[in-house]
Amino acid sequence: MDIEGMEVFAIVVVIGLFIVVLKQFGIWEPMSLEDSSDSDLELSMVRHQPEGLDQLQAQTQFTRKELQSLYRGFKNECPSGLVDEETFKTIYSQFFPQGDATTYAHFLFNAFDMDRNGSIRFEDFVLGLSVLLRGSVTEKLRWAFNLYDINKDGYITKEEMLAIMTSIYDMMGRYTLPSVRDDSPFEHVEKFFQKMDRNRDGVVTLDEFIETCQKDENIMASMQLFENVI
């Protein structure tokens, strides 16, 4: 995978890998025709009960039936109603057994854990998924920016970008064909960061991130790959 390929991959990986893992581990299931569109979310004896279906439907781009299906899959995998970081790491480690997915799973978990309480609720999960699957290009890029902005200060530094890229490389880069050299993440970040840091102040703002991505035809084409997957 060359530098340009890594550039596109780094932007869309937050969507593509997450969707693949969800499907692999049954986090969502196809809706049955017998499911009633009038029934509410089934609330079992869990530590955390999600917000009402009507409220979640208003906050997301999912239909009532889709939310019901998502909740059933979520509850099957997470009976407590909450996902902790170790569970997230376990899922990714099982899916990428030949690599080290720990750090990438940590970064992705933090992007979904919006209230920073160490667990992902169904609401966190479905709000993020709605953006990744049904959001506008700008909304998806905002979500990706939040992933790269590790300390959540509103800027992406070169060190933060390198940390994300290295975590992706550690998870799967060594097993791509052709293989990626050990210095590829650093080379990629040097090139991509210079491209994004338009005013050369040493940080990438949200506006710079979105503008750069929107002007890249490969990134824009890749962003459309995951529409209508459910």
BELURLIN-V956510 format. One record per residue. RES is the residue in one letter. OMEGA is omega as a letter, one per 20 degrees, with the letter a starting at -180 (NA if undefined). Layout:
# BELURLIN-V956510
RES | OMEGA
RES | OMEGA
This chain:
# BELURLIN-V956510
M | a
D | a
I | a
E | r
G | r
M | a
E | r
V | a
F | a
A | a
I | a
V | a
V | a
V | r
I | a
G | a
L | a
F | r
I | a
V | a
V | r
L | a
K | a
Q | a
F | r
G | r
I | r
W | a
E | r
P | r
M | r
S | r
L | a
E | a
D | a
S | r
S | a
D | a
S | a
D | r
L | r
E | a
L | a
S | a
M | a
V | r
R | a
H | r
Q | a
P | r
E | a
G | a
L | a
D | a
Q | r
L | r
Q | r
A | a
Q | a
T | r
Q | a
F | r
T | r
R | a
K | r
E | r
L | r
Q | r
S | r
L | a
Y | r
R | r
G | r
F | a
K | r
N | a
E | a
C | a
P | a
S | a
G | a
L | r
V | r
D | a
E | a
E | r
T | r
F | a
K | r
T | r
I | a
Y | r
S | r
Q | a
F | r
F | a
P | a
Q | r
G | r
D | a
A | a
T | a
T | r
Y | r
A | r
H | a
F | a
L | r
F | a
N | r
A | r
F | a
D | a
M | a
D | r
R | r
N | r
G | r
S | r
I | r
R | r
F | r
E | r
D | a
F | a
V | r
L | r
G | a
L | r
S | r
V | a
L | a
L | a
R | a
G | r
S | r
V | a
T | r
E | r
K | r
L | r
R | r
W | r
A | r
F | r
N | r
L | a
Y | a
D | a
I | a
N | r
K | r
D | r
G | r
Y | r
I | r
T | r
K | r
E | r
E | r
M | r
L | r
A | r
I | a
M | r
T | r
S | r
I | r
Y | r
D | a
M | a
M | a
G | a
R | a
Y | r
T | r
L | i
P | a
S | r
V | r
R | a
D | a
D | a
S | r
P | a
F | r
E | r
H | a
V | r
E | a
K | a
F | a
F | r
Q | r
K | a
M | a
D | a
R | a
N | r
R | r
D | r
G | r
V | r
V | r
T | r
L | a
D | r
E | a
F | a
I | a
E | a
T | a
C | a
Q | r
K | a
D | a
E | a
N | r
I | a
M | r
A | a
S | a
M | a
Q | a
L | a
F | r
E | r
N | r
V | r
I | NA
